[in-house]
Amino acid sequence: MARNSKKLDLSTQFKYHMHHSLAEKTEYSTLLQKFFALSYSVRDLIAEKWLNTEEIIYKKKDLKIVNYLSMEFLIGRLLYNNILNLKAEDEVKELLSKYNVSLDEIALLEEDAALGNGGLGRLAACFLDSLATLGCLSYGYTIRYQYGLFKQAIENGFQKELPDDWLKNGYPWEFPKPEEAVKVRFFGRSEPYTDEKGNLKFRDCSRLFDKIMITIRIRCIILKEGYTPLHPHESRLPYAT
């Protein structure tokens, strides 16, 4: 049987993550800790939905999946967006009111995911939102930039660009997948050939030294809820170091 995400209670998950993920008593927790506890709780709901979707993928072999590759995805701040798409705004506001905190206060603590720096990234994110809303199973592949956007400062009348360390507090929406690390070669050459079964394949004809190979050490998954509740989509964000 598929898992039912409605069985997860936000209030229960909030207390669980406050105690077990953050090792803090709720009454003594900071606003930032409340943000992470709430984000982890909302992520639990989305993860349950994704597992349900993934179960369908494994059972049906004829599904078509959209794989969208982009150099950047400016997906914005996800907490409020995910809460709205889960239709859980009233439940979250009621939960936070017990601690004299508003959802607006909590949402403002989230760093904007700097997975790029231009309009192309915002357009790509809109496409993913549209695909999820239409119920199309889709994956977005991009680079997990450590520094994508920049902070602007004005000194002596001139603009000065400063790094935007959006990961300084951690990011609650991702799942690292270090066991899926792969090596990516730069330069070199490949050529097509047909195997004994008639399938088109490519062979590596490059002779490269290890020093020009980059290892993608961590494959991350960021789960983001689409507007249509039964069709969450997933952005897989590997980054090279």
C-alpha positions in Angstrom: 0.0 0.0 0.0 1.2 3.5 -0.7 2.1 5.7 2.2 -0.5 8.3 3.2 1.2 11.7 4.0 -1.9 12.9 5.8 -1.1 10.6 8.6 1.9 12.8 9.4 0.9 15.5 12.0 2.8 18.7 11.7 2.6 19.5 15.4 4.0 16.1 16.2 6.7 16.3 13.6 7.7 19.8 14.8 8.3 18.6 18.3 10.1 15.5 17.1 12.6 17.6 15.0 13.0 20.1 17.7 14.0 17.4 20.2 15.8 14.9 17.9 17.1 16.8 14.9 18.1 20.0 16.8 18.4 18.6 20.4 16.6 21.6 21.9 13.6 22.1 24.2 10.9 23.9 22.3 10.4 26.5 25.0 14.0 27.5 24.9 14.5 27.3 21.1 15.5 30.3 19.0 13.6 31.6 16.0 16.1 30.0 13.7 15.7 26.6 15.4 11.9 27.0 15.0 12.5 27.7 11.3 14.5 24.5 10.9 12.1 22.4 12.9 9.2 23.6 10.8 11.1 23.2 7.5 12.0 19.6 8.4 8.4 18.9 9.3 7.1 20.2 6.0 9.8 18.3 4.2 8.6 15.1 5.8 5.2 15.7 4.2 6.7 16.2 0.8 9.0 13.3 1.2 6.1 11.0 1.9 4.4 12.3 -1.3 7.6 11.7 -3.3 7.9 8.1 -2.0 4.3 7.5 -3.1 5.2 8.9 -6.6 8.5 6.9 -6.7 6.5 3.7 -5.9 4.4 4.4 -9.0 7.5 4.9 -11.1 9.0 1.6 -10.0 5.7 -0.3 -10.8 5.1 1.3 -14.2 7.7 0.8 -16.8 6.2 2.9 -19.6 6.1 6.3 -17.8 7.5 9.3 -19.6 9.7 11.6 -17.5 10.8 15.1 -18.3 14.5 15.6 -17.5 15.3 19.3 -17.6 19.0 20.4 -17.5 19.8 24.0 -16.8 22.9 25.8 -15.5 20.8 27.4 -12.8 17.4 27.1 -11.0 16.4 30.1 -9.0 13.7 28.3 -7.0 13.5 31.0 -4.3 12.6 30.5 -0.7 10.7 27.2 -0.3 9.1 27.2 3.1 6.2 29.4 2.4 5.8 28.1 -1.1 5.7 24.5 0.0 3.2 25.3 2.8 0.9 27.0 0.4 1.1 24.2 -2.2 0.4 21.6 0.6 -2.6 23.7 1.6 -1.3 23.6 5.2 -1.1 27.4 5.9 -3.9 27.4 8.5 -2.4 24.4 10.3 1.1 25.9 10.4 -0.2 29.3 11.6 -2.1 27.5 14.4 1.0 25.6 15.4 3.2 28.6 15.5 0.7 30.7 17.4 1.3 28.4 20.4 4.8 29.8 20.5 3.8 33.4 19.8 5.5 33.3 16.5 4.1 34.2 13.1 4.7 32.4 9.8 6.0 35.6 8.3 8.7 35.9 10.9 9.8 32.3 10.3 9.7 32.5 6.5 11.9 35.6 6.4 14.8 33.6 8.0 15.2 31.4 5.0 18.1 32.2 2.7 17.3 32.5 -1.0 18.8 29.4 -2.7 21.5 30.9 -4.9 21.5 28.3 -7.6 22.4 30.8 -10.3 22.4 34.5 -10.8 20.1 35.5 -13.6 16.7 35.5 -15.2 17.4 32.2 -17.0 17.4 30.4 -13.6 14.1 32.0 -12.6 12.5 30.9 -15.9 13.8 27.4 -15.4 12.2 27.3 -11.9 8.9 28.5 -13.3 9.0 25.7 -15.9 9.4 23.1 -13.1 6.5 24.7 -11.2 4.4 24.5 -14.3 5.3 20.9 -14.9 4.4 19.9 -11.3 1.1 21.8 -11.5 0.2 20.0 -14.7 1.0 16.7 -13.1 4.0 15.9 -15.3 6.7 13.9 -13.6 9.8 16.0 -14.0 13.4 16.3 -12.8 15.5 19.4 -12.8 19.3 18.9 -13.0 21.7 21.7 -12.2 24.8 22.7 -10.2 24.6 23.3 -6.5 26.5 26.5 -6.4 28.2 27.5 -3.1 28.2 31.1 -4.2 25.7 31.9 -6.9 24.1 35.3 -6.2 26.1 38.2 -4.7 25.3 40.8 -2.0 25.6 44.4 -3.1 27.3 47.1 -1.0 27.9 50.7 -1.8 31.3 52.1 -0.9 32.3 55.7 -1.8 29.4 55.8 -4.3 30.5 52.6 -6.1 28.9 49.2 -6.1 30.9 46.5 -4.4 30.0 42.8 -4.9 30.3 40.5 -1.9 29.8 36.7 -1.7 26.4 35.6 -0.6 27.0 32.6 1.7 23.5 31.2 1.5 24.6 27.8 3.0 26.1 29.3 6.1 23.2 28.0 8.3 22.6 24.8 6.4 19.8 24.1 4.0 16.8 22.1 5.2 15.4 21.0 1.9 18.2 18.8 0.5 19.2 15.2 0.9 22.9 14.5 0.3 23.6 11.4 -1.8 27.4 10.9 -1.5 27.1 7.2 -2.4 26.0 8.3 -5.9 29.2 10.3 -6.6 30.5 10.1 -10.2 33.6 11.4 -12.0 33.2 14.0 -14.8 35.9 14.2 -17.5 36.8 17.5 -19.2 38.1 17.7 -22.8 38.9 14.4 -24.5 36.9 12.8 -27.3 34.1 10.2 -27.7 32.8 8.4 -30.8 29.5 6.6 -31.5 29.3 2.9 -32.3 26.6 0.2 -32.6 26.8 -2.7 -30.2 25.9 -6.4 -31.1 22.2 -5.7 -30.3 22.0 -2.7 -32.6 22.0 -0.1 -29.9 23.7 3.2 -30.4 26.4 3.7 -27.8 29.5 5.9 -27.3 33.0 4.9 -26.4 35.5 7.1 -24.6 38.5 7.7 -26.9 40.2 10.3 -24.6 43.5 9.8 -22.8 43.2 12.1 -19.8 45.3 12.5 -16.7 43.5 12.4 -13.3 44.4 16.0 -12.7 41.8 17.2 -15.3 39.0 15.1 -13.9 36.5 16.5 -11.4 34.7 14.4 -8.9 31.1 15.2 -8.1 31.4 14.3 -4.5 27.8 14.7 -3.4 24.6 14.3 -5.3 21.9 16.2 -3.6 18.1 16.0 -3.9 16.0 19.0 -3.2 12.3 18.2 -2.8 9.9 21.0 -3.8 6.1 20.6 -3.7 4.2 21.5 -6.8 0.8 23.0 -6.7 -0.9 19.7 -7.6 -0.6 17.8 -4.3 -0.4 14.3 -6.0 2.5 15.3 -8.2 5.5 16.6 -6.4 8.6 17.0 -8.5 12.2 16.6 -7.5 15.2 18.8 -8.4 18.4 16.8 -8.3 21.3 19.1 -7.7 24.8 17.7 -8.0 27.7 20.0 -7.5 31.4 19.6 -8.5 34.3 20.3 -6.2 
